[in-house]
Amino acid sequence: MITKGIRGAITVESNTEESIRKALHELLSELISANKIEEEYISHVIFTLTDDLNAAFPAKFARLDFGWNNTAMMCFHELDVPDSLKRCLRVLIVLNCEENFTPKFVYLKGAENLRQ
């Protein structure tokens, strides 16, 4: 087995706990489905939020809504680059997998622009 990173991002409607939770749920659901992720194979998860999002920790909702209680997770602020995408939540899931696994990245609700 080796490890590979799976990236994803989504914009968040507003800086509220409810909006962050809703966006995280949508993003993780899509990532899990696209990559057939099972918690036991997750090495760790890194979440970043732009400076305009600070109402909640995304890792809290990964534990509560997805049961990721045995996964190491950290939350950070994204660099505040001028003219960058606002209200953006990003995730990097580091997964233990077979060498032939090809990660499927997910970018939602305006975050698709990050891949251009």
Biopython code that builds the backbone (N, CA, C, O; Angstrom):
import numpy as np
from Bio.PDB.StructureBuilder import StructureBuilder

atoms = [
    (1, "MET", "N", (0.836, -1.196, 0.000)),
    (1, "MET", "CA", (0.000, 0.000, 0.000)),
    (1, "MET", "C", (0.871, 1.247, 0.000)),
    (1, "MET", "O", (1.978, 1.267, 0.538)),
    (2, "ILE", "N", (0.327, 2.285, -0.625)),
    (2, "ILE", "CA", (0.969, 3.592, -0.622)),
    (2, "ILE", "C", (-0.068, 4.623, -0.174)),
    (2, "ILE", "O", (-1.222, 4.272, 0.070)),
    (3, "THR", "N", (0.332, 5.885, -0.064)),
    (3, "THR", "CA", (-0.634, 6.941, 0.253)),
    (3, "THR", "C", (-0.742, 7.888, -0.941)),
    (3, "THR", "O", (0.236, 8.170, -1.635)),
    (4, "LYS", "N", (-1.966, 8.367, -1.151)),
    (4, "LYS", "CA", (-2.231, 9.366, -2.183)),
    (4, "LYS", "C", (-3.184, 10.400, -1.614)),
    (4, "LYS", "O", (-4.004, 10.092, -0.750)),
    (5, "GLY", "N", (-3.073, 11.624, -2.100)),
    (5, "GLY", "CA", (-3.941, 12.703, -1.657)),
    (5, "GLY", "C", (-5.121, 12.903, -2.582)),
    (5, "GLY", "O", (-4.999, 12.831, -3.805)),
    (6, "ILE", "N", (-6.263, 13.154, -1.972)),
    (6, "ILE", "CA", (-7.478, 13.456, -2.718)),
    (6, "ILE", "C", (-7.901, 14.867, -2.325)),
    (6, "ILE", "O", (-8.160, 15.139, -1.153)),
    (7, "ARG", "N", (-7.970, 15.759, -3.306)),
    (7, "ARG", "CA", (-8.297, 17.154, -3.034)),
    (7, "ARG", "C", (-9.744, 17.462, -3.389)),
    (7, "ARG", "O", (-10.351, 16.834, -4.256)),
    (8, "GLY", "N", (-10.267, 18.449, -2.684)),
    (8, "GLY", "CA", (-11.593, 18.945, -2.983)),
    (8, "GLY", "C", (-11.782, 20.335, -2.420)),
    (8, "GLY", "O", (-11.059, 20.751, -1.515)),
    (9, "ALA", "N", (-12.755, 21.055, -2.955)),
    (9, "ALA", "CA", (-13.047, 22.401, -2.462)),
    (9, "ALA", "C", (-14.485, 22.760, -2.792)),
    (9, "ALA", "O", (-15.085, 22.235, -3.730)),
    (10, "ILE", "N", (-15.015, 23.671, -1.992)),
    (10, "ILE", "CA", (-16.379, 24.162, -2.179)),
    (10, "ILE", "C", (-16.454, 25.567, -1.606)),
    (10, "ILE", "O", (-15.751, 25.889, -0.649)),
    (11, "THR", "N", (-17.295, 26.397, -2.182)),
    (11, "THR", "CA", (-17.540, 27.699, -1.566)),
    (11, "THR", "C", (-18.676, 27.534, -0.558)),
    (11, "THR", "O", (-19.558, 26.690, -0.716)),
    (12, "VAL", "N", (-18.626, 28.357, 0.472)),
    (12, "VAL", "CA", (-19.577, 28.300, 1.580)),
    (12, "VAL", "C", (-20.478, 29.525, 1.489)),
    (12, "VAL", "O", (-20.008, 30.640, 1.265)),
    (13, "GLU", "N", (-21.773, 29.303, 1.666)),
    (13, "GLU", "CA", (-22.757, 30.371, 1.502)),
    (13, "GLU", "C", (-22.490, 31.575, 2.409)),
    (13, "GLU", "O", (-22.518, 32.717, 1.949)),
    (14, "SER", "N", (-22.230, 31.322, 3.702)),
    (14, "SER", "CA", (-21.977, 32.419, 4.637)),
    (14, "SER", "C", (-21.141, 31.908, 5.795)),
    (14, "SER", "O", (-20.978, 30.700, 5.968)),
    (15, "ASN", "N", (-20.616, 32.822, 6.581)),
    (15, "ASN", "CA", (-19.765, 32.461, 7.709)),
    (15, "ASN", "C", (-20.612, 32.107, 8.934)),
    (15, "ASN", "O", (-20.615, 32.826, 9.934)),
    (16, "THR", "N", (-21.324, 30.992, 8.835)),
    (16, "THR", "CA", (-22.097, 30.484, 9.959)),
    (16, "THR", "C", (-21.766, 29.013, 10.145)),
    (16, "THR", "O", (-21.320, 28.343, 9.213)),
    (17, "GLU", "N", (-21.988, 28.520, 11.352)),
    (17, "GLU", "CA", (-21.742, 27.110, 11.634)),
    (17, "GLU", "C", (-22.579, 26.229, 10.704)),
    (17, "GLU", "O", (-22.086, 25.238, 10.166)),
    (18, "GLU", "N", (-23.837, 26.596, 10.522)),
    (18, "GLU", "CA", (-24.746, 25.816, 9.668)),
    (18, "GLU", "C", (-24.257, 25.772, 8.218)),
    (18, "GLU", "O", (-24.281, 24.712, 7.592)),
    (19, "SER", "N", (-23.816, 26.905, 7.682)),
    (19, "SER", "CA", (-23.345, 26.948, 6.289)),
    (19, "SER", "C", (-22.068, 26.146, 6.096)),
    (19, "SER", "O", (-21.913, 25.459, 5.086)),
    (20, "ILE", "N", (-21.158, 26.227, 7.049)),
    (20, "ILE", "CA", (-19.914, 25.457, 6.962)),
    (20, "ILE", "C", (-20.224, 23.964, 7.043)),
    (20, "ILE", "O", (-19.654, 23.167, 6.297)),
    (21, "ARG", "N", (-21.119, 23.589, 7.939)),
    (21, "ARG", "CA", (-21.491, 22.179, 8.078)),
    (21, "ARG", "C", (-22.145, 21.656, 6.794)),
    (21, "ARG", "O", (-21.820, 20.564, 6.328)),
    (22, "LYS", "N", (-23.054, 22.429, 6.235)),
    (22, "LYS", "CA", (-23.755, 22.022, 5.014)),
    (22, "LYS", "C", (-22.768, 21.859, 3.855)),
    (22, "LYS", "O", (-22.831, 20.870, 3.124)),
    (23, "ALA", "N", (-21.863, 22.816, 3.684)),
    (23, "ALA", "CA", (-20.883, 22.747, 2.597)),
    (23, "ALA", "C", (-19.935, 21.564, 2.794)),
    (23, "ALA", "O", (-19.625, 20.849, 1.841)),
    (24, "LEU", "N", (-19.478, 21.359, 4.024)),
    (24, "LEU", "CA", (-18.584, 20.237, 4.286)),
    (24, "LEU", "C", (-19.279, 18.912, 4.001)),
    (24, "LEU", "O", (-18.685, 18.009, 3.412)),
    (25, "HIS", "N", (-20.522, 18.798, 4.415)),
    (25, "HIS", "CA", (-21.273, 17.564, 4.191)),
    (25, "HIS", "C", (-21.394, 17.279, 2.692)),
    (25, "HIS", "O", (-21.202, 16.145, 2.253)),
    (26, "GLU", "N", (-21.710, 18.303, 1.919)),
    (26, "GLU", "CA", (-21.844, 18.133, 0.471)),
    (26, "GLU", "C", (-20.511, 17.722, -0.154)),
    (26, "GLU", "O", (-20.462, 16.806, -0.976)),
    (27, "LEU", "N", (-19.437, 18.398, 0.236)),
    (27, "LEU", "CA", (-18.122, 18.107, -0.332)),
    (27, "LEU", "C", (-17.639, 16.706, 0.041)),
    (27, "LEU", "O", (-17.219, 15.944, -0.829)),
    (28, "LEU", "N", (-17.697, 16.364, 1.323)),
    (28, "LEU", "CA", (-17.231, 15.037, 1.738)),
    (28, "LEU", "C", (-18.091, 13.922, 1.141)),
    (28, "LEU", "O", (-17.566, 12.873, 0.767)),
    (29, "SER", "N", (-19.392, 14.135, 1.050)),
    (29, "SER", "CA", (-20.262, 13.125, 0.441)),
    (29, "SER", "C", (-19.849, 12.841, -0.996)),
    (29, "SER", "O", (-19.798, 11.684, -1.415)),
    (30, "GLU", "N", (-19.555, 13.890, -1.747)),
    (30, "GLU", "CA", (-19.127, 13.722, -3.140)),
    (30, "GLU", "C", (-17.766, 13.038, -3.217)),
    (30, "GLU", "O", (-17.568, 12.154, -4.050)),
    (31, "LEU", "N", (-16.822, 13.437, -2.357)),
    (31, "LEU", "CA", (-15.492, 12.820, -2.356)),
    (31, "LEU", "C", (-15.559, 11.343, -1.987)),
    (31, "LEU", "O", (-14.906, 10.512, -2.618)),
    (32, "ILE", "N", (-16.344, 11.018, -0.970)),
    (32, "ILE", "CA", (-16.492, 9.629, -0.528)),
    (32, "ILE", "C", (-17.091, 8.780, -1.634)),
    (32, "ILE", "O", (-16.614, 7.678, -1.907)),
    (33, "SER", "N", (-18.132, 9.290, -2.269)),
    (33, "SER", "CA", (-18.803, 8.565, -3.334)),
    (33, "SER", "C", (-17.884, 8.369, -4.552)),
    (33, "SER", "O", (-17.778, 7.263, -5.080)),
    (34, "ALA", "N", (-17.233, 9.432, -4.985)),
    (34, "ALA", "CA", (-16.388, 9.376, -6.182)),
    (34, "ALA", "C", (-15.176, 8.466, -5.999)),
    (34, "ALA", "O", (-14.714, 7.837, -6.951)),
    (35, "ASN", "N", (-14.662, 8.399, -4.760)),
    (35, "ASN", "CA", (-13.430, 7.656, -4.495)),
    (35, "ASN", "C", (-13.635, 6.388, -3.669)),
    (35, "ASN", "O", (-12.674, 5.688, -3.350)),
    (36, "LYS", "N", (-14.899, 6.093, -3.323)),
    (36, "LYS", "CA", (-15.225, 4.910, -2.509)),
    (36, "LYS", "C", (-14.359, 4.856, -1.236)),
    (36, "LYS", "O", (-13.742, 3.836, -0.927)),
    (37, "ILE", "N", (-14.336, 5.973, -0.518)),
    (37, "ILE", "CA", (-13.492, 6.118, 0.675)),
    (37, "ILE", "C", (-14.125, 5.418, 1.872)),
    (37, "ILE", "O", (-15.318, 5.567, 2.134)),
    (38, "GLU", "N", (-13.317, 4.660, 2.588)),
    (38, "GLU", "CA", (-13.701, 4.060, 3.864)),
    (38, "GLU", "C", (-12.753, 4.608, 4.917)),
    (38, "GLU", "O", (-11.547, 4.700, 4.686)),
    (39, "GLU", "N", (-13.299, 4.974, 6.085)),
    (39, "GLU", "CA", (-12.487, 5.628, 7.113)),
    (39, "GLU", "C", (-11.237, 4.836, 7.463)),
    (39, "GLU", "O", (-10.185, 5.434, 7.692)),
    (40, "GLU", "N", (-11.315, 3.537, 7.510)),
    (40, "GLU", "CA", (-10.164, 2.737, 7.943)),
    (40, "GLU", "C", (-8.942, 2.924, 7.046)),
    (40, "GLU", "O", (-7.825, 2.604, 7.453)),
    (41, "TYR", "N", (-9.140, 3.441, 5.826)),
    (41, "TYR", "CA", (-8.021, 3.650, 4.908)),
    (41, "TYR", "C", (-7.521, 5.094, 4.887)),
    (41, "TYR", "O", (-6.566, 5.411, 4.178)),
    (42, "ILE", "N", (-8.162, 5.965, 5.662)),
    (42, "ILE", "CA", (-7.729, 7.369, 5.703)),
    (42, "ILE", "C", (-6.538, 7.500, 6.648)),
    (42, "ILE", "O", (-6.609, 7.099, 7.810)),
    (43, "SER", "N", (-5.452, 8.060, 6.142)),
    (43, "SER", "CA", (-4.280, 8.336, 6.976)),
    (43, "SER", "C", (-4.543, 9.580, 7.824)),
    (43, "SER", "O", (-4.410, 9.549, 9.047)),
    (44, "HIS", "N", (-4.921, 10.680, 7.154)),
    (44, "HIS", "CA", (-5.244, 11.928, 7.851)),
    (44, "HIS", "C", (-5.941, 12.878, 6.879)),
    (44, "HIS", "O", (-5.940, 12.669, 5.666)),
    (45, "VAL", "N", (-6.535, 13.928, 7.448)),
    (45, "VAL", "CA", (-7.287, 14.895, 6.652)),
    (45, "VAL", "C", (-6.878, 16.301, 7.075)),
    (45, "VAL", "O", (-6.767, 16.602, 8.264)),
    (46, "ILE", "N", (-6.655, 17.150, 6.081)),
    (46, "ILE", "CA", (-6.335, 18.556, 6.336)),
    (46, "ILE", "C", (-7.446, 19.407, 5.715)),
    (46, "ILE", "O", (-7.778, 19.258, 4.539)),
    (47, "PHE", "N", (-8.006, 20.289, 6.521)),
    (47, "PHE", "CA", (-9.018, 21.235, 6.055)),
    (47, "PHE", "C", (-8.415, 22.629, 6.079)),
    (47, "PHE", "O", (-7.687, 22.972, 7.011)),
    (48, "THR", "N", (-8.706, 23.436, 5.070)),
    (48, "THR", "CA", (-8.356, 24.851, 5.127)),
    (48, "THR", "C", (-9.602, 25.670, 4.825)),
    (48, "THR", "O", (-10.491, 25.248, 4.086)),
    (49, "LEU", "N", (-9.633, 26.843, 5.417)),
    (49, "LEU", "CA", (-10.715, 27.803, 5.205)),
    (49, "LEU", "C", (-10.088, 29.151, 4.892)),
    (49, "LEU", "O", (-9.042, 29.497, 5.441)),
    (50, "THR", "N", (-10.720, 29.906, 4.016)),
    (50, "THR", "CA", (-10.249, 31.265, 3.781)),
    (50, "THR", "C", (-10.513, 32.099, 5.035)),
    (50, "THR", "O", (-11.331, 31.726, 5.876)),
    (51, "ASP", "N", (-9.818, 33.224, 5.150)),
    (51, "ASP", "CA", (-9.901, 34.041, 6.372)),
    (51, "ASP", "C", (-11.303, 34.539, 6.693)),
    (51, "ASP", "O", (-11.578, 34.912, 7.833)),
    (52, "ASP", "N", (-12.188, 34.552, 5.711)),
    (52, "ASP", "CA", (-13.555, 35.025, 5.946)),
    (52, "ASP", "C", (-14.472, 33.933, 6.500)),
    (52, "ASP", "O", (-15.670, 34.161, 6.674)),
    (53, "LEU", "N", (-13.920, 32.751, 6.778)),
    (53, "LEU", "CA", (-14.681, 31.650, 7.391)),
    (53, "LEU", "C", (-14.013, 31.240, 8.697)),
    (53, "LEU", "O", (-12.910, 30.694, 8.697)),
    (54, "ASN", "N", (-14.697, 31.511, 9.813)),
    (54, "ASN", "CA", (-14.136, 31.140, 11.112)),
    (54, "ASN", "C", (-15.210, 30.766, 12.136)),
    (54, "ASN", "O", (-14.948, 30.755, 13.339)),
    (55, "ALA", "N", (-16.411, 30.461, 11.661)),
    (55, "ALA", "CA", (-17.525, 30.176, 12.572)),
    (55, "ALA", "C", (-17.501, 28.753, 13.134)),
    (55, "ALA", "O", (-18.185, 28.468, 14.117)),
    (56, "ALA", "N", (-16.714, 27.851, 12.513)),
    (56, "ALA", "CA", (-16.707, 26.458, 12.981)),
    (56, "ALA", "C", (-15.495, 25.726, 12.417)),
    (56, "ALA", "O", (-14.914, 26.126, 11.408)),
    (57, "PHE", "N", (-15.133, 24.640, 13.102)),
    (57, "PHE", "CA", (-14.069, 23.751, 12.638)),
    (57, "PHE", "C", (-14.683, 22.663, 11.745)),
    (57, "PHE", "O", (-15.555, 21.928, 12.209)),
    (58, "PRO", "N", (-14.263, 22.538, 10.497)),
    (58, "PRO", "CA", (-14.804, 21.485, 9.634)),
    (58, "PRO", "C", (-14.573, 20.075, 10.202)),
    (58, "PRO", "O", (-15.419, 19.200, 10.018)),
    (59, "ALA", "N", (-13.462, 19.844, 10.876)),
    (59, "ALA", "CA", (-13.173, 18.513, 11.421)),
    (59, "ALA", "C", (-14.258, 18.064, 12.398)),
    (59, "ALA", "O", (-14.560, 16.875, 12.496)),
    (60, "LYS", "N", (-14.832, 19.007, 13.107)),
    (60, "LYS", "CA", (-15.908, 18.676, 14.048)),
    (60, "LYS", "C", (-17.060, 17.982, 13.320)),
    (60, "LYS", "O", (-17.621, 17.008, 13.823)),
    (61, "PHE", "N", (-17.408, 18.484, 12.138)),
    (61, "PHE", "CA", (-18.541, 17.927, 11.397)),
    (61, "PHE", "C", (-18.170, 16.616, 10.702)),
    (61, "PHE", "O", (-19.037, 15.773, 10.471)),
    (62, "ALA", "N", (-16.902, 16.439, 10.372)),
    (62, "ALA", "CA", (-16.465, 15.146, 9.828)),
    (62, "ALA", "C", (-16.621, 14.067, 10.901)),
    (62, "ALA", "O", (-16.990, 12.932, 10.598)),
    (63, "ARG", "N", (-16.338, 14.424, 12.148)),
    (63, "ARG", "CA", (-16.527, 13.468, 13.249)),
    (63, "ARG", "C", (-18.008, 13.221, 13.511)),
    (63, "ARG", "O", (-18.442, 12.074, 13.612)),
    (64, "LEU", "N", (-18.786, 14.304, 13.622)),
    (64, "LEU", "CA", (-20.204, 14.172, 13.964)),
    (64, "LEU", "C", (-21.043, 13.549, 12.853)),
    (64, "LEU", "O", (-21.864, 12.670, 13.114)),
    (65, "ASP", "N", (-20.842, 13.993, 11.623)),
    (65, "ASP", "CA", (-21.721, 13.585, 10.521)),
    (65, "ASP", "C", (-21.244, 12.332, 9.781)),
    (65, "ASP", "O", (-22.048, 11.622, 9.177)),
    (66, "PHE", "N", (-19.935, 12.063, 9.828)),
    (66, "PHE", "CA", (-19.397, 10.924, 9.085)),
    (66, "PHE", "C", (-18.773, 9.874, 10.001)),
    (66, "PHE", "O", (-18.340, 8.822, 9.529)),
    (67, "GLY", "N", (-18.723, 10.147, 11.301)),
    (67, "GLY", "CA", (-18.191, 9.175, 12.244)),
    (67, "GLY", "C", (-16.688, 9.000, 12.176)),
    (67, "GLY", "O", (-16.169, 7.964, 12.590)),
    (68, "TRP", "N", (-15.987, 9.983, 11.666)),
    (68, "TRP", "CA", (-14.535, 9.881, 11.550)),
    (68, "TRP", "C", (-13.871, 10.169, 12.905)),
    (68, "TRP", "O", (-13.165, 11.165, 13.063)),
    (69, "ASN", "N", (-14.104, 9.305, 13.848)),
    (69, "ASN", "CA", (-13.596, 9.488, 15.211)),
    (69, "ASN", "C", (-12.170, 8.991, 15.400)),
    (69, "ASN", "O", (-11.514, 9.373, 16.369)),
    (70, "ASN", "N", (-11.678, 8.151, 14.502)),
    (70, "ASN", "CA", (-10.335, 7.594, 14.628)),
    (70, "ASN", "C", (-9.389, 8.121, 13.564)),
    (70, "ASN", "O", (-8.348, 7.521, 13.294)),
    (71, "THR", "N", (-9.751, 9.233, 12.968)),
    (71, "THR", "CA", (-8.954, 9.840, 11.905)),
    (71, "THR", "C", (-8.322, 11.130, 12.411)),
    (71, "THR", "O", (-8.998, 11.964, 13.014)),
    (72, "ALA", "N", (-7.032, 11.292, 12.164)),
    (72, "ALA", "CA", (-6.337, 12.528, 12.522)),
    (72, "ALA", "C", (-6.743, 13.625, 11.543)),
    (72, "ALA", "O", (-6.635, 13.459, 10.328)),
    (73, "MET", "N", (-7.214, 14.751, 12.087)),
    (73, "MET", "CA", (-7.660, 15.861, 11.247)),
    (73, "MET", "C", (-7.166, 17.173, 11.841)),
    (73, "MET", "O", (-7.077, 17.326, 13.060)),
    (74, "MET", "N", (-6.846, 18.113, 10.962)),
    (74, "MET", "CA", (-6.419, 19.445, 11.378)),
    (74, "MET", "C", (-7.100, 20.482, 10.491)),
    (74, "MET", "O", (-7.394, 20.226, 9.324)),
    (75, "CYS", "N", (-7.347, 21.664, 11.073)),
    (75, "CYS", "CA", (-7.963, 22.772, 10.352)),
    (75, "CYS", "C", (-7.006, 23.959, 10.349)),
    (75, "CYS", "O", (-6.400, 24.278, 11.373)),
    (76, "PHE", "N", (-6.873, 24.610, 9.202)),
    (76, "PHE", "CA", (-5.961, 25.739, 9.039)),
    (76, "PHE", "C", (-6.634, 26.828, 8.216)),
    (76, "PHE", "O", (-7.637, 26.592, 7.543)),
    (77, "HIS", "N", (-6.057, 28.035, 8.285)),
    (77, "HIS", "CA", (-6.477, 29.110, 7.385)),
    (77, "HIS", "C", (-5.657, 29.034, 6.111)),
    (77, "HIS", "O", (-4.456, 28.768, 6.145)),
    (78, "GLU", "N", (-6.313, 29.267, 4.998)),
    (78, "GLU", "CA", (-5.673, 29.326, 3.687)),
    (78, "GLU", "C", (-4.911, 30.650, 3.582)),
    (78, "GLU", "O", (-5.271, 31.617, 4.253)),
    (79, "LEU", "N", (-3.875, 30.708, 2.761)),
    (79, "LEU", "CA", (-3.177, 31.966, 2.518)),
    (79, "LEU", "C", (-4.152, 33.011, 1.997)),
    (79, "LEU", "O", (-5.023, 32.696, 1.185)),
    (80, "ASP", "N", (-4.016, 34.232, 2.450)),
    (80, "ASP", "CA", (-4.891, 35.325, 2.021)),
    (80, "ASP", "C", (-4.278, 36.005, 0.798)),
    (80, "ASP", "O", (-3.693, 37.082, 0.907)),
    (81, "VAL", "N", (-4.413, 35.378, -0.350)),
    (81, "VAL", "CA", (-3.860, 35.888, -1.595)),
    (81, "VAL", "C", (-4.843, 36.892, -2.201)),
    (81, "VAL", "O", (-6.031, 36.591, -2.314)),
    (82, "PRO", "N", (-4.368, 38.081, -2.593)),
    (82, "PRO", "CA", (-5.268, 39.077, -3.186)),
    (82, "PRO", "C", (-6.045, 38.498, -4.378)),
    (82, "PRO", "O", (-5.497, 37.760, -5.196)),
    (83, "ASP", "N", (-7.314, 38.847, -4.452)),
    (83, "ASP", "CA", (-8.214, 38.455, -5.541)),
    (83, "ASP", "C", (-8.455, 36.945, -5.640)),
    (83, "ASP", "O", (-8.887, 36.456, -6.685)),
    (84, "SER", "N", (-8.181, 36.205, -4.563)),
    (84, "SER", "CA", (-8.448, 34.766, -4.589)),
    (84, "SER", "C", (-9.909, 34.494, -4.222)),
    (84, "SER", "O", (-10.626, 35.383, -3.763)),
    (85, "LEU", "N", (-10.326, 33.263, -4.434)),
    (85, "LEU", "CA", (-11.694, 32.849, -4.159)),
    (85, "LEU", "C", (-12.044, 33.053, -2.690)),
    (85, "LEU", "O", (-11.286, 32.647, -1.809)),
    (86, "LYS", "N", (-13.173, 33.671, -2.423)),
    (86, "LYS", "CA", (-13.620, 33.940, -1.051)),
    (86, "LYS", "C", (-14.526, 32.828, -0.547)),
    (86, "LYS", "O", (-15.073, 32.051, -1.329)),
    (87, "ARG", "N", (-14.675, 32.765, 0.780)),
    (87, "ARG", "CA", (-15.537, 31.781, 1.460)),
    (87, "ARG", "C", (-15.329, 30.370, 0.897)),
    (87, "ARG", "O", (-16.278, 29.688, 0.509)),
    (88, "CYS", "N", (-14.067, 29.959, 0.867)),
    (88, "CYS", "CA", (-13.722, 28.658, 0.286)),
    (88, "CYS", "C", (-13.214, 27.697, 1.363)),
    (88, "CYS", "O", (-12.343, 28.031, 2.167)),
    (89, "LEU", "N", (-13.780, 26.512, 1.349)),
    (89, "LEU", "CA", (-13.364, 25.421, 2.225)),
    (89, "LEU", "C", (-12.673, 24.385, 1.340)),
    (89, "LEU", "O", (-13.243, 23.911, 0.358)),
    (90, "ARG", "N", (-11.436, 24.044, 1.703)),
    (90, "ARG", "CA", (-10.680, 23.045, 0.951)),
    (90, "ARG", "C", (-10.391, 21.852, 1.843)),
    (90, "ARG", "O", (-10.340, 21.971, 3.067)),
    (91, "VAL", "N", (-10.203, 20.702, 1.213)),
    (91, "VAL", "CA", (-9.862, 19.497, 1.974)),
    (91, "VAL", "C", (-8.805, 18.704, 1.213)),
    (91, "VAL", "O", (-8.804, 18.656, -0.017)),
    (92, "LEU", "N", (-7.913, 18.090, 1.968)),
    (92, "LEU", "CA", (-6.957, 17.134, 1.441)),
    (92, "LEU", "C", (-7.094, 15.876, 2.286)),
    (92, "LEU", "O", (-6.756, 15.871, 3.470)),
    (93, "ILE", "N", (-7.591, 14.816, 1.671)),
    (93, "ILE", "CA", (-7.716, 13.523, 2.340)),
    (93, "ILE", "C", (-6.532, 12.680, 1.898)),
    (93, "ILE", "O", (-6.367, 12.420, 0.706)),
    (94, "VAL", "N", (-5.713, 12.254, 2.837)),
    (94, "VAL", "CA", (-4.573, 11.395, 2.517)),
    (94, "VAL", "C", (-5.014, 9.958, 2.797)),
    (94, "VAL", "O", (-5.347, 9.596, 3.925)),
    (95, "LEU", "N", (-5.005, 9.165, 1.748)),
    (95, "LEU", "CA", (-5.600, 7.835, 1.785)),
    (95, "LEU", "C", (-4.544, 6.756, 1.571)),
    (95, "LEU", "O", (-3.699, 6.874, 0.683)),
    (96, "ASN", "N", (-4.594, 5.712, 2.381)),
    (96, "ASN", "CA", (-3.777, 4.522, 2.154)),
    (96, "ASN", "C", (-4.497, 3.716, 1.075)),
    (96, "ASN", "O", (-5.671, 3.382, 1.232)),
    (97, "CYS", "N", (-3.805, 3.404, -0.015)),
    (97, "CYS", "CA", (-4.469, 2.780, -1.156)),
    (97, "CYS", "C", (-3.483, 1.934, -1.955)),
    (97, "CYS", "O", (-2.284, 1.900, -1.677)),
    (98, "GLU", "N", (-4.022, 1.270, -2.934)),
    (98, "GLU", "CA", (-3.188, 0.509, -3.856)),
    (98, "GLU", "C", (-2.540, 1.477, -4.843)),
    (98, "GLU", "O", (-3.056, 2.567, -5.091)),
    (99, "GLU", "N", (-1.424, 1.072, -5.392)),
    (99, "GLU", "CA", (-0.665, 1.931, -6.286)),
    (99, "GLU", "C", (-1.458, 2.349, -7.530)),
    (99, "GLU", "O", (-1.239, 3.438, -8.061)),
    (100, "ASN", "N", (-2.364, 1.509, -7.992)),
    (100, "ASN", "CA", (-3.121, 1.817, -9.206)),
    (100, "ASN", "C", (-4.357, 2.690, -8.952)),
    (100, "ASN", "O", (-5.084, 3.007, -9.894)),
    (101, "PHE", "N", (-4.604, 3.081, -7.707)),
    (101, "PHE", "CA", (-5.738, 3.949, -7.386)),
    (101, "PHE", "C", (-5.516, 5.339, -7.992)),
    (101, "PHE", "O", (-4.451, 5.935, -7.829)),
    (102, "THR", "N", (-6.529, 5.841, -8.689)),
    (102, "THR", "CA", (-6.460, 7.183, -9.266)),
    (102, "THR", "C", (-7.460, 8.074, -8.537)),
    (102, "THR", "O", (-8.668, 7.876, -8.664)),
    (103, "PRO", "N", (-6.969, 9.062, -7.769)),
    (103, "PRO", "CA", (-7.884, 9.945, -7.032)),
    (103, "PRO", "C", (-8.768, 10.756, -7.974)),
    (103, "PRO", "O", (-8.343, 11.195, -9.043)),
    (104, "LYS", "N", (-10.001, 10.936, -7.541)),
    (104, "LYS", "CA", (-10.944, 11.792, -8.265)),
    (104, "LYS", "C", (-11.191, 13.026, -7.399)),
    (104, "LYS", "O", (-11.790, 12.938, -6.327)),
    (105, "PHE", "N", (-10.727, 14.155, -7.873)),
    (105, "PHE", "CA", (-10.870, 15.399, -7.133)),
    (105, "PHE", "C", (-12.270, 15.972, -7.358)),
    (105, "PHE", "O", (-12.886, 15.736, -8.398)),
    (106, "VAL", "N", (-12.765, 16.723, -6.379)),
    (106, "VAL", "CA", (-14.114, 17.283, -6.446)),
    (106, "VAL", "C", (-14.054, 18.775, -6.114)),
    (106, "VAL", "O", (-13.560, 19.170, -5.058)),
    (107, "TYR", "N", (-14.565, 19.595, -7.037)),
    (107, "TYR", "CA", (-14.628, 21.043, -6.847)),
    (107, "TYR", "C", (-16.053, 21.493, -7.138)),
    (107, "TYR", "O", (-16.575, 21.269, -8.230)),
    (108, "LEU", "N", (-16.680, 22.133, -6.146)),
    (108, "LEU", "CA", (-18.095, 22.468, -6.227)),
    (108, "LEU", "C", (-18.362, 23.953, -5.987)),
    (108, "LEU", "O", (-17.587, 24.645, -5.327)),
    (109, "LYS", "N", (-19.476, 24.418, -6.539)),
    (109, "LYS", "CA", (-20.031, 25.751, -6.251)),
    (109, "LYS", "C", (-19.030, 26.894, -6.426)),
    (109, "LYS", "O", (-18.789, 27.663, -5.496)),
    (110, "GLY", "N", (-18.466, 26.996, -7.593)),
    (110, "GLY", "CA", (-17.524, 28.080, -7.885)),
    (110, "GLY", "C", (-16.085, 27.701, -7.625)),
    (110, "GLY", "O", (-15.184, 28.375, -8.124)),
    (111, "ALA", "N", (-15.831, 26.654, -6.866)),
    (111, "ALA", "CA", (-14.458, 26.237, -6.585)),
    (111, "ALA", "C", (-13.829, 25.558, -7.810)),
    (111, "ALA", "O", (-12.622, 25.317, -7.829)),
    (112, "GLU", "N", (-14.637, 25.249, -8.830)),
    (112, "GLU", "CA", (-14.109, 24.661, -10.060)),
    (112, "GLU", "C", (-13.049, 25.578, -10.668)),
    (112, "GLU", "O", (-12.140, 25.113, -11.354)),
    (113, "ASN", "N", (-13.169, 26.880, -10.415)),
    (113, "ASN", "CA", (-12.210, 27.844, -10.953)),
    (113, "ASN", "C", (-10.791, 27.627, -10.418)),
    (113, "ASN", "O", (-9.826, 28.091, -11.024)),
    (114, "LEU", "N", (-10.659, 26.924, -9.289)),
    (114, "LEU", "CA", (-9.339, 26.659, -8.723)),
    (114, "LEU", "C", (-8.534, 25.722, -9.610)),
    (114, "LEU", "O", (-7.308, 25.692, -9.504)),
    (115, "ARG", "N", (-9.166, 24.978, -10.457)),
    (115, "ARG", "CA", (-8.492, 24.002, -11.309)),
    (115, "ARG", "C", (-8.139, 24.572, -12.679)),
    (115, "ARG", "O", (-7.633, 23.838, -13.528)),
    (116, "GLN", "N", (-8.390, 25.851, -12.917)),
    (116, "GLN", "CA", (-8.107, 26.440, -14.229)),
    (116, "GLN", "C", (-6.814, 27.206, -14.222)),
    (116, "GLN", "O", (-6.424, 27.767, -15.245)),
]
sb = StructureBuilder()
sb.init_structure("model")
sb.init_model(0)
sb.init_chain("A")
sb.init_seg("    ")
for serial, (resi, resn, name, xyz) in enumerate(atoms, 1):
    if name == "N":
        sb.init_residue(resn, " ", resi, " ")
    sb.init_atom(name, np.array(xyz, "f"), 0.0, 1.0, " ", f" {name:<3s}", serial, name[0])
structure = sb.get_structure()
